[in-house]
Each structure stands twice: as C-alpha cells, then as structure tokens.
C-alpha cells in the first residue's frame, strides 16, 4: 500500500513539473517569471593601477670624477681620504706650482726679448723719419743736363732717344720711405708675438689659481688612485636614485616619465618616483642566444630620509597603465554574447535590467566599465540559468541582518527612502 502511495505522489510531482515546463516553452503569452538572485555586488568607483614589478637598488644619483691634468703642473697630493664626507667647495687635491713658474719665466723672457727688438725698430724708424724730414728741405739735384743718345735695335736700326738728368734727392727720399714702411711691418709682427705670449702668461696665472681642485657636490670620497690612473679621484653624491635592469620584453614597455612605486622588504615604507632614463643598448655586448639586460634609473619624487644605504635592494613597481576614478565590476558579472558584453542590473523598481557595456582596462578579476553601469548600482554576481530581463527579482531573506541594531544604524531619511521604495515598486 505504501509503495502505491509513493508511486502516486512521484507521478503527480513529475506531471506538475512537466506541465510547467510545457507552459514555459510553448505558451504564446509571456509568463511573468520571478528571478531568484542569490548573489550580487555593487559597482565600485576606484583607481586602477597596472604595474610591472622589477628589481632595483639604491645608487648614488651623481658621481664627480677628477682627472690628472699635466698642464696644471706636477701633482702634489690628495687633500681628502677615502670615505671622507665632502661639501661643495671642499678642496680634494692640489698641484705643485713649480712647472707653472718655470713656464711663466720662459714666457716673460720671450716677451722681454721681443720688446727689445720693438724698441730697436722704433729707434731705427725715428732716425729714418728725421732723415726723411731733412731731405725734404734740400733742393733737387741732378746728375747732368738733358742729352740725345743713339741706340741700336736688334734689327740693326738706329734710334735717337733723349736722356733726362737723374734726380738723386727724390731717389733717396723713396728709399727712406720704403725702409720705414718695412720696419713698421716688422714691428707689427713683433707686437703680435708679444700679445700672444702675454695671453699665455695670463693663462699660466689662471693655472696658479686652479692648483687646487674642489668638490662640486655633497657626498663621500669613493675612490683614490695614488698611481694617478684616471680618474684619480671619485666622489659619490649623498642624493640617491634607484637603478636596475630590464629584460628584452620589459624594456619595450617602459618609457621615461612613467610613475614608479618603491617598497622595502619586510616594511610598510613606500617611496614614489619616475623613470628617468631607459638604456636602449644592452649592458653587455649582444650575442646570439644570450638574453640581454638594459639599465634603467628612477628619480625619487622626494629625497630619501637617509636610512637607506647604497646597494640596498628594493621592490619596484612601474606603473604602465592607470585609470583614476574608474567604475569597476568583477569580470565574472559580464556575459559575452554575439560579440557584445552584457550585465544584469538589479533595478531600484525591483526588476532585472539587461545592459550592454563598454569596458576598458582589465586588472586581475576586475574590469573598468566605461559605459553601461554607474558606480553604486547592484550587479548580478551569480546569474541564474534562465534569468529574464524586465522581470521582477527576489533575494534571500537574511534574518540576521533584520535586527534592531541594523535599523538603528540607519538614519531616519534612509529608513524613509527604503520604505517608500518598497511601496512604489508594487
């Protein structure tokens, strides 16, 4: 008897389910189906930041190199020690003035010699000018009277020419004038030589002032070379930068000016900066079959507080894409159909809305919605198999949230809006 009842009940249930399925798929009138929504989420407004994580370390921002310059004289010695702190203007090395003094003496001797030659020429020119002035007061003199002279041509023809008397005074005056002109030219050349040596003497005097080399930055003496192998002295700055290497794939994604986030191992401390330089040539000579690396540097937005040491490793995240104030939803809330992207929205009137979306940047399990959803709207998270747009929806009752405390946390206006929404939706 019990078996018959069980079979009867099973037959009734099966018939009920089959009848409903038939009505759903064959009825010409649309059935006002209620969508049961078990999970939903809220469209958020947030900043999306896509980063490329790379390794980096603290390095000096600047280095100042000093080279042995023999033109300044013989090297006398270093005025600082390795590891010593220096400031702009700190004297770090000096040259001996002995060689410069010898050079200055040689220049001065040459200038004195040239000045003596100029003085001698001036004396000669003065004498010639006096002689020329005296000749101008003398009467013209001739060597004889005008006379005819017979000359024989190559064709054995004879011609008669008249020979004028020779004026010796005019000839002497012309010779003196040419001599004065030549001596003035020689004097000009000597004065040019004197000017050249005087400039060289002034340069030697400047070298005397530059016998001491000074630091141009605040930093520390990194290296001294007593062998005088260039560079003989290196100073590293106190100001720091971040330096690291990029792979062949990474270097193609990075550009100068990109924002950088820097964090420390086992610390919440964070710094910001920007990409300063990106090398376009590998650190080592390229070889086929060998992966290349490319140097990059980061300029810190604010100076480091001095607790980091050179060579300290940090985590670097280079911002390759960023959207501020983006409306975002979980990727799983979007359905792809017919090359379209759609989501189901829980409308304020109690109905489900199907909307087409335009999306942008995707980050992990979150996607930016550029059009179709506003921040604060409710999005269906787990879509029912037969969800229907423009149909009402219901959600699970949560008795644990329907408490006096939960209502007490709401303002009077929020309670009024909620009650009004419930009445208006029916």
C-alpha positions in Angstrom: 0.0 0.0 0.0 2.8 2.4 0.9 4.6 1.7 -2.4 1.4 2.6 -4.3 1.2 6.0 -2.5 4.8 6.7 -3.1 4.4 6.0 -6.8 1.3 8.1 -7.0 3.0 11.1 -5.3 6.0 10.8 -7.6 3.7 10.7 -10.7 1.9 13.8 -9.5 5.1 15.7 -9.0 6.5 14.6 -12.3 3.3 15.7 -14.1 3.4 19.1 -12.3 7.0 19.7 -13.4 6.3 18.6 -17.0 3.2 20.8 -17.2 5.1 23.9 -16.0 8.0 23.2 -18.4 5.5 22.9 -21.3 3.8 26.1 -20.3 7.1 27.9 -20.2 8.3 27.0 -23.6 5.0 26.7 -25.6 2.8 29.4 -24.2 2.3 32.3 -26.5 1.7 34.6 -23.6 4.8 35.7 -21.7 4.9 34.2 -18.2 5.8 36.8 -15.6 8.6 34.7 -14.1 10.3 35.9 -10.9 14.2 35.9 -10.9 15.7 34.4 -7.8 19.0 36.3 -7.2 21.2 34.7 -4.6 24.4 36.8 -5.0 25.0 40.3 -6.2 27.7 43.0 -5.9 28.0 46.8 -6.1 29.7 48.7 -9.0 32.6 50.5 -7.3 34.5 53.7 -8.1 38.2 53.2 -7.6 41.6 53.8 -9.1 43.0 51.0 -11.3 46.8 50.8 -11.5 48.6 48.3 -13.7 52.2 47.8 -12.8 55.3 45.9 -14.0 57.3 44.6 -11.0 61.1 44.7 -11.4 64.1 44.6 -9.1 66.1 47.7 -8.1 68.6 49.1 -5.7 69.7 52.4 -4.2 72.7 54.0 -6.1 74.3 57.5 -6.0 72.4 60.0 -8.1 75.6 61.7 -9.2 79.3 60.9 -9.4 82.1 63.5 -9.8 85.4 62.4 -11.4 88.8 64.1 -11.2 91.5 63.6 -13.8 95.2 64.2 -13.7 95.9 67.3 -15.8 99.6 67.7 -16.5 99.0 71.2 -17.9 98.2 72.4 -14.4 101.6 71.3 -13.1 103.0 68.4 -11.3 100.6 66.5 -8.9 101.3 67.4 -5.3 98.8 65.2 -3.4 95.3 64.4 -2.2 93.7 66.6 0.5 91.0 64.1 1.4 90.8 60.4 2.3 88.6 57.5 1.1 85.2 57.6 2.8 85.5 61.2 3.9 82.4 63.4 3.6 82.8 66.5 1.4 80.6 69.5 0.5 80.7 71.8 -2.5 83.9 73.9 -2.3 85.9 71.3 -0.4 89.5 71.1 -1.7 90.3 67.5 -2.6 93.7 67.6 -4.4 96.4 70.1 -5.4 99.2 70.6 -8.0 102.7 72.0 -7.5 103.3 75.4 -9.0 106.9 74.6 -9.9 106.3 73.7 -13.5 104.0 76.7 -13.9 106.5 79.1 -12.5 109.2 77.8 -14.9 106.7 78.2 -17.8 105.9 81.7 -16.7 109.6 82.7 -16.6 110.1 81.4 -20.1 107.2 83.4 -21.4 108.4 86.5 -19.7 111.9 86.2 -21.1 110.5 85.9 -24.6 108.3 88.9 -24.0 111.3 90.9 -22.8 113.4 89.9 -25.9 110.6 90.9 -28.3 110.1 94.2 -26.5 113.9 94.9 -27.0 113.5 94.2 -30.7 110.5 96.5 -30.9 112.4 99.3 -29.1 115.3 98.8 -31.6 112.9 99.1 -34.5 111.3 102.2 -33.0 114.7 103.9 -32.7 115.6 103.0 -36.3 112.2 104.3 -37.6 112.7 107.5 -35.7 116.1 108.1 -37.3 114.7 107.4 -40.7 111.9 109.8 -40.2 114.3 112.5 -39.2 116.4 111.8 -42.2 113.4 111.9 -44.5 112.3 115.3 -43.0 115.8 116.7 -43.6 115.8 115.5 -47.3 112.6 117.4 -47.9 114.3 120.7 -47.2 117.1 120.0 -49.6 117.0 121.4 -53.2 116.6 118.9 -56.0 119.9 117.8 -57.6 120.6 116.2 -61.0 123.5 114.2 -62.4 123.8 116.4 -65.6 121.9 118.0 -68.5 119.5 116.5 -71.0 121.2 114.9 -74.0 120.4 112.8 -77.0 121.7 109.2 -77.3 121.8 106.9 -80.3 120.7 103.3 -79.5 121.0 100.2 -81.8 117.9 97.9 -82.1 118.0 94.1 -82.7 117.3 94.7 -86.4 120.4 96.9 -86.6 118.3 100.0 -86.8 119.4 103.1 -85.1 117.1 105.3 -83.0 117.8 108.6 -81.2 116.4 108.9 -77.6 116.6 111.9 -75.2 118.0 111.0 -71.7 116.8 113.3 -68.8 119.2 114.0 -65.9 118.8 111.7 -62.8 117.3 113.3 -59.6 119.2 111.8 -56.7 117.3 113.5 -53.9 113.9 112.0 -54.9 115.5 108.6 -55.1 116.9 108.9 -51.6 113.5 110.0 -50.2 111.8 107.0 -51.8 114.3 104.6 -50.3 113.9 106.0 -46.8 110.1 105.8 -47.1 110.3 102.1 -48.2 112.7 101.4 -45.3 110.3 103.0 -42.8 107.4 101.0 -44.2 109.3 97.7 -43.9 110.3 98.4 -40.4 106.7 99.3 -39.4 105.6 95.9 -40.8 108.3 94.1 -38.8 107.3 96.0 -35.6 103.6 94.9 -36.1 104.7 91.2 -36.4 106.7 91.5 -33.2 103.8 93.2 -31.3 101.5 90.3 -32.4 104.1 87.8 -30.9 104.2 89.8 -27.7 100.4 89.8 -27.4 100.4 86.0 -27.9 102.9 85.4 -25.1 101.1 87.8 -22.8 97.9 85.8 -23.3 99.8 82.6 -22.5 101.3 84.3 -19.4 97.7 85.2 -18.3 96.6 81.6 -18.8 99.6 80.5 -16.6 98.5 82.9 -13.9 95.0 81.4 -14.1 96.5 77.9 -13.7 98.2 79.1 -10.5 94.7 79.9 -9.2 93.4 76.4 -10.2 96.2 74.5 -8.5 93.5 73.2 -6.0 90.6 71.1 -7.3 87.3 71.3 -5.4 84.2 69.2 -5.0 81.0 70.4 -6.7 78.6 68.1 -4.8 77.7 67.0 -1.3 78.9 63.4 -0.9 81.6 60.9 0.0 85.0 60.2 -1.4 84.5 56.8 -3.0 88.0 56.1 -4.5 91.5 57.5 -4.6 94.2 56.3 -7.0 97.8 57.1 -5.9 99.0 55.6 -9.2 97.4 58.6 -10.9 95.4 56.4 -13.2 92.5 58.4 -14.4 90.1 59.1 -12.9 92.4 59.7 -9.9 89.5 60.6 -7.5 85.8 59.8 -7.4 83.1 61.4 -5.3 79.6 59.9 -5.0 76.6 62.2 -4.0 74.5 61.8 -0.9 71.4 62.1 -3.0 70.2 58.8 -4.2 68.4 57.2 -7.2 67.1 53.7 -8.0 68.8 51.6 -10.6 68.0 48.2 -12.0 67.9 46.1 -15.1 65.1 45.2 -17.5 64.7 42.2 -19.8 64.2 42.5 -23.5 60.4 42.2 -23.1 60.3 44.6 -20.2 62.4 47.4 -21.8 59.8 47.7 -24.7 57.1 48.5 -22.1 58.9 51.2 -20.3 59.2 54.9 -21.1 60.9 57.9 -19.3 58.4 59.7 -17.1 56.4 56.7 -16.0 55.3 56.7 -12.4 57.1 54.3 -10.0 56.2 52.8 -6.6 59.0 51.6 -4.4 58.7 49.4 -1.4 61.1 47.8 1.0 61.4 44.2 2.1 59.6 43.5 5.4 58.5 47.1 5.7 55.4 49.2 5.0 57.6 52.2 3.9 56.9 53.3 0.4 58.5 55.9 -1.9 57.4 57.3 -5.2 59.4 58.4 -8.3 59.5 58.5 -12.1 61.5 56.7 -14.7 64.5 58.9 -15.5 66.4 57.0 -18.1 66.0 53.7 -20.0 69.0 52.4 -21.9 68.5 51.3 -25.5 71.7 49.4 -25.6 72.4 46.2 -23.5 74.8 46.3 -20.5 77.0 43.7 -22.2 77.9 43.1 -25.9 74.9 41.4 -27.5 75.4 37.7 -28.5 73.0 35.4 -30.4 71.3 33.0 -28.0 72.0 35.2 -24.9 69.4 37.2 -23.1 70.2 40.9 -22.9 69.6 43.3 -20.0 69.0 47.0 -20.1 69.8 49.6 -17.4 67.0 51.9 -16.1 67.1 54.6 -13.4 64.4 56.2 -11.2 64.4 59.7 -9.9 62.8 59.9 -6.5 60.0 62.4 -6.1 61.2 63.3 -2.6 64.7 62.8 -1.1 65.2 59.6 0.9 65.3 60.1 4.6 68.9 58.8 4.9 68.1 55.4 6.4 68.8 53.5 3.1 72.3 52.6 2.1 73.8 52.3 -1.3 73.3 48.9 -2.8 70.2 48.2 -0.7 67.6 46.2 -2.7 64.0 47.3 -3.1 60.8 46.2 -4.9 60.0 48.5 -7.8 56.6 48.6 -9.5 56.5 50.6 -12.7 53.0 52.0 -13.5 52.3 51.1 -17.1 48.6 52.0 -17.1 46.4 53.9 -14.7 42.7 55.0 -14.6 41.6 57.2 -11.8 38.0 57.2 -10.6 37.0 54.3 -12.7 33.7 52.5 -12.4 34.6 48.8 -11.9 32.8 45.5 -11.6 34.0 41.9 -11.2 34.9 40.2 -14.5 32.5 37.3 -13.8 29.5 39.7 -13.8 29.9 40.2 -17.5 28.5 37.8 -20.1 29.9 37.7 -23.6 27.3 37.1 -26.3 27.3 37.9 -30.0 30.4 40.0 -29.7 28.7 42.0 -27.0 29.3 42.4 -23.3 26.2 42.5 -21.1 25.5 42.5 -17.4 22.3 42.2 -15.4 21.4 45.1 -13.1 19.1 44.9 -10.1 16.9 48.0 -10.7 15.5 50.2 -8.0 12.0 49.2 -9.0 12.5 45.6 -8.3 13.2 44.5 -11.9 16.2 43.0 -13.6 17.7 45.1 -16.3 20.0 43.7 -19.1 22.5 46.3 -20.2 25.2 46.3 -22.8 28.6 47.5 -21.5 31.7 49.2 -22.9 34.7 48.1 -20.9 38.2 49.4 -20.7 41.2 48.4 -18.6 41.2 44.9 -17.0 43.2 44.2 -13.9 43.2 40.7 -12.4 39.5 39.9 -11.7 38.3 43.5 -12.0 37.3 45.4 -15.2 36.7 49.1 -15.9 33.2 49.9 -17.2 33.3 53.0 -19.4 29.6 52.9 -20.3 26.5 51.0 -19.2 26.8 50.9 -15.4 27.1 53.7 -12.8 29.0 53.4 -9.5 26.7 52.2 -6.7 24.4 50.1 -8.9 23.8 46.5 -8.0 25.1 43.9 -10.4 24.0 40.2 -10.5 27.1 38.2 -9.5 25.8 34.6 -9.9 23.4 34.6 -12.9 20.5 32.0 -12.7 20.3 29.7 -15.7 17.1 31.2 -17.0 17.5 34.8 -15.9 15.0 37.1 -17.6 15.4 40.9 -18.2 12.5 43.2 -17.3 11.2 40.6 -14.8 10.9 41.1 -11.1 13.5 39.6 -8.8 13.7 38.3 -5.2 16.6 37.8 -2.9 17.2 35.5 0.0 15.9 36.7 3.4 18.7 37.4 5.9 17.1 37.3 9.4 20.5 38.0 11.0 20.6 41.4 9.2 17.0 42.2 10.1 17.8 43.3 13.6 17.1 46.3 15.8 20.8 47.2 15.7 20.8 47.2 11.9 17.9 49.6 11.7 19.4 51.7 14.5 22.5 52.2 12.3 20.3 53.8 9.6 19.4 57.4 9.5 15.7 58.4 9.5 16.0 59.6 5.9 17.5 56.2 4.8 14.6 54.3 6.6 12.1 56.6 4.9 13.6 56.1 1.4 13.7 52.3 1.9 10.1 52.0 2.9 9.0 54.4 0.1 10.9 52.3 -2.5 9.2 49.2 -1.3 5.7 50.7 -1.7 6.4 52.4 -5.0 7.9 49.2 -6.5 4.5 47.4 -6.2 
